Amino acid sequence: MMEGIALYLADWGPRLFEAASLTLLLTAAGFCGASLVGLGLEALRTSRSARLRGLVNSYV
C-alpha cells in the first residue's frame, strides 16, 4: 500500500506542486484585482456626482 502511494507521489508530485503554485498565484492576482476594483467603486460611490453614485449603487 505504501509503495503505491510513494510511486503515485513520485509520478504526480511535481505536477500537483505546480498546479498548487499556479492556484495560489491566480488567487493572489484575483484578490489584488478585486481589491482595486472595489476601491475604485468605493471612490465613485462617495463622489459628489449624484449620477456616479447612482450608477455605482445600481451596480452594487
mmCIF file of the N, C-alpha and C atoms, coordinates in Angstrom:
data_MODEL
# 
_entry.id   MODEL 
# 
loop_
_atom_site.group_PDB 
_atom_site.id 
_atom_site.type_symbol 
_atom_site.label_atom_id 
_atom_site.label_alt_id 
_atom_site.label_comp_id 
_atom_site.label_asym_id 
_atom_site.label_entity_id 
_atom_site.label_seq_id 
_atom_site.pdbx_PDB_ins_code 
_atom_site.Cartn_x 
_atom_site.Cartn_y 
_atom_site.Cartn_z 
_atom_site.occupancy 
_atom_site.B_iso_or_equiv 
_atom_site.pdbx_formal_charge 
_atom_site.auth_seq_id 
_atom_site.auth_comp_id 
_atom_site.auth_asym_id 
_atom_site.auth_atom_id 
_atom_site.pdbx_PDB_model_num 
ATOM 1   N N  . MET A 1 1  ? 0.819   -1.187 0.000   1.00 0.00 ? 1  MET A N  1 
ATOM 2   C CA . MET A 1 1  ? 0.000   0.000  0.000   1.00 0.00 ? 1  MET A CA 1 
ATOM 3   C C  . MET A 1 1  ? 0.866   1.255  0.000   1.00 0.00 ? 1  MET A C  1 
ATOM 4   N N  . MET A 1 2  ? 1.836   1.325  0.890   1.00 0.00 ? 2  MET A N  1 
ATOM 5   C CA . MET A 1 2  ? 2.710   2.497  0.968   1.00 0.00 ? 2  MET A CA 1 
ATOM 6   C C  . MET A 1 2  ? 3.550   2.647  -0.293  1.00 0.00 ? 2  MET A C  1 
ATOM 7   N N  . GLU A 1 3  ? 3.892   1.514  -0.912  1.00 0.00 ? 3  GLU A N  1 
ATOM 8   C CA . GLU A 1 3  ? 4.679   1.588  -2.139  1.00 0.00 ? 3  GLU A CA 1 
ATOM 9   C C  . GLU A 1 3  ? 3.869   2.245  -3.253  1.00 0.00 ? 3  GLU A C  1 
ATOM 10  N N  . GLY A 1 4  ? 2.583   1.958  -3.286  1.00 0.00 ? 4  GLY A N  1 
ATOM 11  C CA . GLY A 1 4  ? 1.720   2.554  -4.299  1.00 0.00 ? 4  GLY A CA 1 
ATOM 12  C C  . GLY A 1 4  ? 1.602   4.058  -4.119  1.00 0.00 ? 4  GLY A C  1 
ATOM 13  N N  . ILE A 1 5  ? 1.504   4.487  -2.869  1.00 0.00 ? 5  ILE A N  1 
ATOM 14  C CA . ILE A 1 5  ? 1.416   5.919  -2.588  1.00 0.00 ? 5  ILE A CA 1 
ATOM 15  C C  . ILE A 1 5  ? 2.726   6.607  -2.957  1.00 0.00 ? 5  ILE A C  1 
ATOM 16  N N  . ALA A 1 6  ? 3.834   5.977  -2.626  1.00 0.00 ? 6  ALA A N  1 
ATOM 17  C CA . ALA A 1 6  ? 5.140   6.554  -2.945  1.00 0.00 ? 6  ALA A CA 1 
ATOM 18  C C  . ALA A 1 6  ? 5.327   6.665  -4.454  1.00 0.00 ? 6  ALA A C  1 
ATOM 19  N N  . LEU A 1 7  ? 4.922   5.652  -5.193  1.00 0.00 ? 7  LEU A N  1 
ATOM 20  C CA . LEU A 1 7  ? 5.029   5.716  -6.648  1.00 0.00 ? 7  LEU A CA 1 
ATOM 21  C C  . LEU A 1 7  ? 4.103   6.785  -7.226  1.00 0.00 ? 7  LEU A C  1 
ATOM 22  N N  . TYR A 1 8  ? 2.918   6.889  -6.646  1.00 0.00 ? 8  TYR A N  1 
ATOM 23  C CA . TYR A 1 8  ? 1.970   7.906  -7.097  1.00 0.00 ? 8  TYR A CA 1 
ATOM 24  C C  . TYR A 1 8  ? 2.544   9.302  -6.887  1.00 0.00 ? 8  TYR A C  1 
ATOM 25  N N  . LEU A 1 9  ? 3.083   9.562  -5.695  1.00 0.00 ? 9  LEU A N  1 
ATOM 26  C CA . LEU A 1 9  ? 3.643   10.877 -5.408  1.00 0.00 ? 9  LEU A CA 1 
ATOM 27  C C  . LEU A 1 9  ? 4.892   11.156 -6.230  1.00 0.00 ? 9  LEU A C  1 
ATOM 28  N N  . ALA A 1 10 ? 5.685   10.141 -6.485  1.00 0.00 ? 10 ALA A N  1 
ATOM 29  C CA . ALA A 1 10 ? 6.876   10.333 -7.303  1.00 0.00 ? 10 ALA A CA 1 
ATOM 30  C C  . ALA A 1 10 ? 6.489   10.724 -8.723  1.00 0.00 ? 10 ALA A C  1 
ATOM 31  N N  . ASP A 1 11 ? 5.378   10.170 -9.211  1.00 0.00 ? 11 ASP A N  1 
ATOM 32  C CA . ASP A 1 11 ? 4.946   10.460 -10.571 1.00 0.00 ? 11 ASP A CA 1 
ATOM 33  C C  . ASP A 1 11 ? 4.168   11.771 -10.644 1.00 0.00 ? 11 ASP A C  1 
ATOM 34  N N  . TRP A 1 12 ? 3.234   11.979 -9.724  1.00 0.00 ? 12 TRP A N  1 
ATOM 35  C CA . TRP A 1 12 ? 2.331   13.125 -9.801  1.00 0.00 ? 12 TRP A CA 1 
ATOM 36  C C  . TRP A 1 12 ? 2.717   14.284 -8.898  1.00 0.00 ? 12 TRP A C  1 
ATOM 37  N N  . GLY A 1 13 ? 3.630   14.074 -7.965  1.00 0.00 ? 13 GLY A N  1 
ATOM 38  C CA . GLY A 1 13 ? 4.012   15.108 -7.011  1.00 0.00 ? 13 GLY A CA 1 
ATOM 39  C C  . GLY A 1 13 ? 4.428   16.427 -7.647  1.00 0.00 ? 13 GLY A C  1 
ATOM 40  N N  . PRO A 1 14 ? 5.358   16.415 -8.604  1.00 0.00 ? 14 PRO A N  1 
ATOM 41  C CA . PRO A 1 14 ? 5.760   17.684 -9.225  1.00 0.00 ? 14 PRO A CA 1 
ATOM 42  C C  . PRO A 1 14 ? 4.609   18.382 -9.951  1.00 0.00 ? 14 PRO A C  1 
ATOM 43  N N  . ARG A 1 15 ? 3.742   17.617 -10.579 1.00 0.00 ? 15 ARG A N  1 
ATOM 44  C CA . ARG A 1 15 ? 2.592   18.213 -11.272 1.00 0.00 ? 15 ARG A CA 1 
ATOM 45  C C  . ARG A 1 15 ? 1.609   18.823 -10.278 1.00 0.00 ? 15 ARG A C  1 
ATOM 46  N N  . LEU A 1 16 ? 1.384   18.123 -9.170  1.00 0.00 ? 16 LEU A N  1 
ATOM 47  C CA . LEU A 1 16 ? 0.489   18.650 -8.153  1.00 0.00 ? 16 LEU A CA 1 
ATOM 48  C C  . LEU A 1 16 ? 1.060   19.913 -7.514  1.00 0.00 ? 16 LEU A C  1 
ATOM 49  N N  . PHE A 1 17 ? 2.365   19.940 -7.283  1.00 0.00 ? 17 PHE A N  1 
ATOM 50  C CA . PHE A 1 17 ? 3.007   21.126 -6.724  1.00 0.00 ? 17 PHE A CA 1 
ATOM 51  C C  . PHE A 1 17 ? 2.897   22.298 -7.693  1.00 0.00 ? 17 PHE A C  1 
ATOM 52  N N  . GLU A 1 18 ? 3.101   22.040 -8.960  1.00 0.00 ? 18 GLU A N  1 
ATOM 53  C CA . GLU A 1 18 ? 2.984   23.095 -9.972  1.00 0.00 ? 18 GLU A CA 1 
ATOM 54  C C  . GLU A 1 18 ? 1.551   23.622 -10.041 1.00 0.00 ? 18 GLU A C  1 
ATOM 55  N N  . ALA A 1 19 ? 0.583   22.725 -9.985  1.00 0.00 ? 19 ALA A N  1 
ATOM 56  C CA . ALA A 1 19 ? -0.823  23.136 -10.024 1.00 0.00 ? 19 ALA A CA 1 
ATOM 57  C C  . ALA A 1 19 ? -1.189  23.946 -8.780  1.00 0.00 ? 19 ALA A C  1 
ATOM 58  N N  . ALA A 1 20 ? -0.710  23.526 -7.622  1.00 0.00 ? 20 ALA A N  1 
ATOM 59  C CA . ALA A 1 20 ? -0.989  24.269 -6.386  1.00 0.00 ? 20 ALA A CA 1 
ATOM 60  C C  . ALA A 1 20 ? -0.335  25.645 -6.425  1.00 0.00 ? 20 ALA A C  1 
ATOM 61  N N  . SER A 1 21 ? 0.867   25.737 -6.966  1.00 0.00 ? 21 SER A N  1 
ATOM 62  C CA . SER A 1 21 ? 1.542   27.024 -7.083  1.00 0.00 ? 21 SER A CA 1 
ATOM 63  C C  . SER A 1 21 ? 0.775   27.958 -8.012  1.00 0.00 ? 21 SER A C  1 
ATOM 64  N N  . LEU A 1 22 ? 0.304   27.437 -9.129  1.00 0.00 ? 22 LEU A N  1 
ATOM 65  C CA . LEU A 1 22 ? -0.472  28.246 -10.063 1.00 0.00 ? 22 LEU A CA 1 
ATOM 66  C C  . LEU A 1 22 ? -1.790  28.687 -9.435  1.00 0.00 ? 22 LEU A C  1 
ATOM 67  N N  . THR A 1 23 ? -2.409  27.811 -8.674  1.00 0.00 ? 23 THR A N  1 
ATOM 68  C CA . THR A 1 23 ? -3.655  28.158 -7.987  1.00 0.00 ? 23 THR A CA 1 
ATOM 69  C C  . THR A 1 23 ? -3.436  29.304 -7.007  1.00 0.00 ? 23 THR A C  1 
ATOM 70  N N  . LEU A 1 24 ? -2.363  29.250 -6.237  1.00 0.00 ? 24 LEU A N  1 
ATOM 71  C CA . LEU A 1 24 ? -2.066  30.321 -5.288  1.00 0.00 ? 24 LEU A CA 1 
ATOM 72  C C  . LEU A 1 24 ? -1.757  31.632 -6.010  1.00 0.00 ? 24 LEU A C  1 
ATOM 73  N N  . LEU A 1 25 ? -1.048  31.559 -7.124  1.00 0.00 ? 25 LEU A N  1 
ATOM 74  C CA . LEU A 1 25 ? -0.741  32.756 -7.902  1.00 0.00 ? 25 LEU A CA 1 
ATOM 75  C C  . LEU A 1 25 ? -2.010  33.391 -8.455  1.00 0.00 ? 25 LEU A C  1 
ATOM 76  N N  . LEU A 1 26 ? -2.895  32.587 -9.008  1.00 0.00 ? 26 LEU A N  1 
ATOM 77  C CA . LEU A 1 26 ? -4.153  33.104 -9.546  1.00 0.00 ? 26 LEU A CA 1 
ATOM 78  C C  . LEU A 1 26 ? -5.051  33.655 -8.440  1.00 0.00 ? 26 LEU A C  1 
ATOM 79  N N  . THR A 1 27 ? -5.029  33.025 -7.274  1.00 0.00 ? 27 THR A N  1 
ATOM 80  C CA . THR A 1 27 ? -5.798  33.520 -6.142  1.00 0.00 ? 27 THR A CA 1 
ATOM 81  C C  . THR A 1 27 ? -5.296  34.889 -5.706  1.00 0.00 ? 27 THR A C  1 
ATOM 82  N N  . ALA A 1 28 ? -3.989  35.050 -5.613  1.00 0.00 ? 28 ALA A N  1 
ATOM 83  C CA . ALA A 1 28 ? -3.410  36.339 -5.213  1.00 0.00 ? 28 ALA A CA 1 
ATOM 84  C C  . ALA A 1 28 ? -3.718  37.414 -6.258  1.00 0.00 ? 28 ALA A C  1 
ATOM 85  N N  . ALA A 1 29 ? -3.614  37.069 -7.541  1.00 0.00 ? 29 ALA A N  1 
ATOM 86  C CA . ALA A 1 29 ? -3.911  38.034 -8.597  1.00 0.00 ? 29 ALA A CA 1 
ATOM 87  C C  . ALA A 1 29 ? -5.384  38.430 -8.569  1.00 0.00 ? 29 ALA A C  1 
ATOM 88  N N  . GLY A 1 30 ? -6.261  37.479 -8.362  1.00 0.00 ? 30 GLY A N  1 
ATOM 89  C CA . GLY A 1 30 ? -7.686  37.781 -8.268  1.00 0.00 ? 30 GLY A CA 1 
ATOM 90  C C  . GLY A 1 30 ? -8.012  38.650 -7.069  1.00 0.00 ? 30 GLY A C  1 
ATOM 91  N N  . PHE A 1 31 ? -7.368  38.389 -5.959  1.00 0.00 ? 31 PHE A N  1 
ATOM 92  C CA . PHE A 1 31 ? -7.582  39.199 -4.760  1.00 0.00 ? 31 PHE A CA 1 
ATOM 93  C C  . PHE A 1 31 ? -7.137  40.639 -4.992  1.00 0.00 ? 31 PHE A C  1 
ATOM 94  N N  . CYS A 1 32 ? -5.968  40.806 -5.602  1.00 0.00 ? 32 CYS A N  1 
ATOM 95  C CA . CYS A 1 32 ? -5.469  42.161 -5.873  1.00 0.00 ? 32 CYS A CA 1 
ATOM 96  C C  . CYS A 1 32 ? -6.375  42.887 -6.864  1.00 0.00 ? 32 CYS A C  1 
ATOM 97  N N  . GLY A 1 33 ? -6.791  42.198 -7.910  1.00 0.00 ? 33 GLY A N  1 
ATOM 98  C CA . GLY A 1 33 ? -7.680  42.813 -8.892  1.00 0.00 ? 33 GLY A CA 1 
ATOM 99  C C  . GLY A 1 33 ? -9.013  43.203 -8.288  1.00 0.00 ? 33 GLY A C  1 
ATOM 100 N N  . ALA A 1 34 ? -9.589  42.333 -7.504  1.00 0.00 ? 34 ALA A N  1 
ATOM 101 C CA . ALA A 1 34 ? -10.878 42.621 -6.868  1.00 0.00 ? 34 ALA A CA 1 
ATOM 102 C C  . ALA A 1 34 ? -10.747 43.763 -5.867  1.00 0.00 ? 34 ALA A C  1 
ATOM 103 N N  . SER A 1 35 ? -9.627  43.842 -5.182  1.00 0.00 ? 35 SER A N  1 
ATOM 104 C CA . SER A 1 35 ? -9.412  44.942 -4.237  1.00 0.00 ? 35 SER A CA 1 
ATOM 105 C C  . SER A 1 35 ? -9.339  46.277 -4.969  1.00 0.00 ? 35 SER A C  1 
ATOM 106 N N  . LEU A 1 36 ? -8.642  46.297 -6.097  1.00 0.00 ? 36 LEU A N  1 
ATOM 107 C CA . LEU A 1 36 ? -8.541  47.540 -6.868  1.00 0.00 ? 36 LEU A CA 1 
ATOM 108 C C  . LEU A 1 36 ? -9.898  47.970 -7.413  1.00 0.00 ? 36 LEU A C  1 
ATOM 109 N N  . VAL A 1 37 ? -10.662 47.025 -7.924  1.00 0.00 ? 37 VAL A N  1 
ATOM 110 C CA . VAL A 1 37 ? -11.997 47.346 -8.437  1.00 0.00 ? 37 VAL A CA 1 
ATOM 111 C C  . VAL A 1 37 ? -12.883 47.828 -7.291  1.00 0.00 ? 37 VAL A C  1 
ATOM 112 N N  . GLY A 1 38 ? -12.814 47.176 -6.161  1.00 0.00 ? 38 GLY A N  1 
ATOM 113 C CA . GLY A 1 38 ? -13.615 47.571 -5.009  1.00 0.00 ? 38 GLY A CA 1 
ATOM 114 C C  . GLY A 1 38 ? -13.263 48.961 -4.506  1.00 0.00 ? 38 GLY A C  1 
ATOM 115 N N  . LEU A 1 39 ? -11.975 49.267 -4.458  1.00 0.00 ? 39 LEU A N  1 
ATOM 116 C CA . LEU A 1 39 ? -11.565 50.603 -4.036  1.00 0.00 ? 39 LEU A CA 1 
ATOM 117 C C  . LEU A 1 39 ? -12.032 51.660 -5.027  1.00 0.00 ? 39 LEU A C  1 
ATOM 118 N N  . GLY A 1 40 ? -11.947 51.349 -6.312  1.00 0.00 ? 40 GLY A N  1 
ATOM 119 C CA . GLY A 1 40 ? -12.427 52.279 -7.327  1.00 0.00 ? 40 GLY A CA 1 
ATOM 120 C C  . GLY A 1 40 ? -13.920 52.526 -7.221  1.00 0.00 ? 40 GLY A C  1 
ATOM 121 N N  . LEU A 1 41 ? -14.675 51.455 -7.012  1.00 0.00 ? 41 LEU A N  1 
ATOM 122 C CA . LEU A 1 41 ? -16.125 51.604 -6.866  1.00 0.00 ? 41 LEU A CA 1 
ATOM 123 C C  . LEU A 1 41 ? -16.476 52.394 -5.609  1.00 0.00 ? 41 LEU A C  1 
ATOM 124 N N  . GLU A 1 42 ? -15.735 52.173 -4.550  1.00 0.00 ? 42 GLU A N  1 
ATOM 125 C CA . GLU A 1 42 ? -15.991 52.930 -3.322  1.00 0.00 ? 42 GLU A CA 1 
ATOM 126 C C  . GLU A 1 42 ? -15.676 54.402 -3.522  1.00 0.00 ? 42 GLU A C  1 
ATOM 127 N N  . ALA A 1 43 ? -14.617 54.698 -4.249  1.00 0.00 ? 43 ALA A N  1 
ATOM 128 C CA . ALA A 1 43 ? -14.286 56.092 -4.531  1.00 0.00 ? 43 ALA A CA 1 
ATOM 129 C C  . ALA A 1 43 ? -15.399 56.746 -5.346  1.00 0.00 ? 43 ALA A C  1 
ATOM 130 N N  . LEU A 1 44 ? -15.943 56.031 -6.311  1.00 0.00 ? 44 LEU A N  1 
ATOM 131 C CA . LEU A 1 44 ? -17.048 56.576 -7.108  1.00 0.00 ? 44 LEU A CA 1 
ATOM 132 C C  . LEU A 1 44 ? -18.323 56.696 -6.281  1.00 0.00 ? 44 LEU A C  1 
ATOM 133 N N  . ARG A 1 45 ? -18.529 55.759 -5.376  1.00 0.00 ? 45 ARG A N  1 
ATOM 134 C CA . ARG A 1 45 ? -19.743 55.764 -4.554  1.00 0.00 ? 45 ARG A CA 1 
ATOM 135 C C  . ARG A 1 45 ? -19.775 56.955 -3.610  1.00 0.00 ? 45 ARG A C  1 
ATOM 136 N N  . THR A 1 46 ? -18.617 57.432 -3.202  1.00 0.00 ? 46 THR A N  1 
ATOM 137 C CA . THR A 1 46 ? -18.557 58.572 -2.287  1.00 0.00 ? 46 THR A CA 1 
ATOM 138 C C  . THR A 1 46 ? -18.273 59.878 -3.011  1.00 0.00 ? 46 THR A C  1 
ATOM 139 N N  . SER A 1 47 ? -18.364 59.885 -4.342  1.00 0.00 ? 47 SER A N  1 
ATOM 140 C CA . SER A 1 47 ? -18.097 61.110 -5.096  1.00 0.00 ? 47 SER A CA 1 
ATOM 141 C C  . SER A 1 47 ? -19.241 62.107 -4.944  1.00 0.00 ? 47 SER A C  1 
ATOM 142 N N  . ARG A 1 48 ? -19.009 63.308 -5.396  1.00 0.00 ? 48 ARG A N  1 
ATOM 143 C CA . ARG A 1 48 ? -20.021 64.360 -5.304  1.00 0.00 ? 48 ARG A CA 1 
ATOM 144 C C  . ARG A 1 48 ? -21.081 64.223 -6.388  1.00 0.00 ? 48 ARG A C  1 
ATOM 145 N N  . SER A 1 49 ? -20.761 63.517 -7.451  1.00 0.00 ? 49 SER A N  1 
ATOM 146 C CA . SER A 1 49 ? -21.687 63.388 -8.578  1.00 0.00 ? 49 SER A CA 1 
ATOM 147 C C  . SER A 1 49 ? -22.799 62.392 -8.234  1.00 0.00 ? 49 SER A C  1 
ATOM 148 N N  . ALA A 1 50 ? -24.033 62.886 -8.282  1.00 0.00 ? 50 ALA A N  1 
ATOM 149 C CA . ALA A 1 50 ? -25.177 62.012 -7.994  1.00 0.00 ? 50 ALA A CA 1 
ATOM 150 C C  . ALA A 1 50 ? -25.309 60.934 -9.065  1.00 0.00 ? 50 ALA A C  1 
ATOM 151 N N  . ARG A 1 51 ? -24.950 61.267 -10.296 1.00 0.00 ? 51 ARG A N  1 
ATOM 152 C CA . ARG A 1 51 ? -25.033 60.300 -11.394 1.00 0.00 ? 51 ARG A CA 1 
ATOM 153 C C  . ARG A 1 51 ? -24.077 59.129 -11.169 1.00 0.00 ? 51 ARG A C  1 
ATOM 154 N N  . LEU A 1 52 ? -22.842 59.439 -10.772 1.00 0.00 ? 52 LEU A N  1 
ATOM 155 C CA . LEU A 1 52 ? -21.875 58.364 -10.498 1.00 0.00 ? 52 LEU A CA 1 
ATOM 156 C C  . LEU A 1 52 ? -22.299 57.528 -9.297  1.00 0.00 ? 52 LEU A C  1 
ATOM 157 N N  . ARG A 1 53 ? -22.752 58.187 -8.248  1.00 0.00 ? 53 ARG A N  1 
ATOM 158 C CA . ARG A 1 53 ? -23.219 57.443 -7.071  1.00 0.00 ? 53 ARG A CA 1 
ATOM 159 C C  . ARG A 1 53 ? -24.378 56.520 -7.436  1.00 0.00 ? 53 ARG A C  1 
ATOM 160 N N  . GLY A 1 54 ? -25.310 57.024 -8.217  1.00 0.00 ? 54 GLY A N  1 
ATOM 161 C CA . GLY A 1 54 ? -26.453 56.201 -8.633  1.00 0.00 ? 54 GLY A CA 1 
ATOM 162 C C  . GLY A 1 54 ? -26.034 55.030 -9.490  1.00 0.00 ? 54 GLY A C  1 
ATOM 163 N N  . LEU A 1 55 ? -25.066 55.269 -10.390 1.00 0.00 ? 55 LEU A N  1 
ATOM 164 C CA . LEU A 1 55 ? -24.572 54.198 -11.257 1.00 0.00 ? 55 LEU A CA 1 
ATOM 165 C C  . LEU A 1 55 ? -23.909 53.093 -10.430 1.00 0.00 ? 55 LEU A C  1 
ATOM 166 N N  . VAL A 1 56 ? -23.055 53.503 -9.497  1.00 0.00 ? 56 VAL A N  1 
ATOM 167 C CA . VAL A 1 56 ? -22.353 52.514 -8.670  1.00 0.00 ? 56 VAL A CA 1 
ATOM 168 C C  . VAL A 1 56 ? -23.338 51.803 -7.745  1.00 0.00 ? 56 VAL A C  1 
ATOM 169 N N  . ASN A 1 57 ? -24.254 52.535 -7.155  1.00 0.00 ? 57 ASN A N  1 
ATOM 170 C CA . ASN A 1 57 ? -25.223 51.906 -6.262  1.00 0.00 ? 57 ASN A CA 1 
ATOM 171 C C  . ASN A 1 57 ? -26.103 50.906 -7.013  1.00 0.00 ? 57 ASN A C  1 
ATOM 172 N N  . SER A 1 58 ? -26.438 51.217 -8.253  1.00 0.00 ? 58 SER A N  1 
ATOM 173 C CA . SER A 1 58 ? -27.251 50.258 -9.017  1.00 0.00 ? 58 SER A CA 1 
ATOM 174 C C  . SER A 1 58 ? -26.428 49.018 -9.371  1.00 0.00 ? 58 SER A C  1 
ATOM 175 N N  . TYR A 1 59 ? -25.127 49.189 -9.589  1.00 0.00 ? 59 TYR A N  1 
ATOM 176 C CA . TYR A 1 59 ? -24.272 48.032 -9.865  1.00 0.00 ? 59 TYR A CA 1 
ATOM 177 C C  . TYR A 1 59 ? -24.138 47.167 -8.624  1.00 0.00 ? 59 TYR A C  1 
ATOM 178 N N  . VAL A 1 60 ? -23.893 47.817 -7.497  1.00 0.00 ? 60 VAL A N  1 
ATOM 179 C CA . VAL A 1 60 ? -23.715 47.074 -6.247  1.00 0.00 ? 60 VAL A CA 1 
ATOM 180 C C  . VAL A 1 60 ? -25.026 46.453 -5.834  1.00 0.00 ? 60 VAL A C  1 
# 
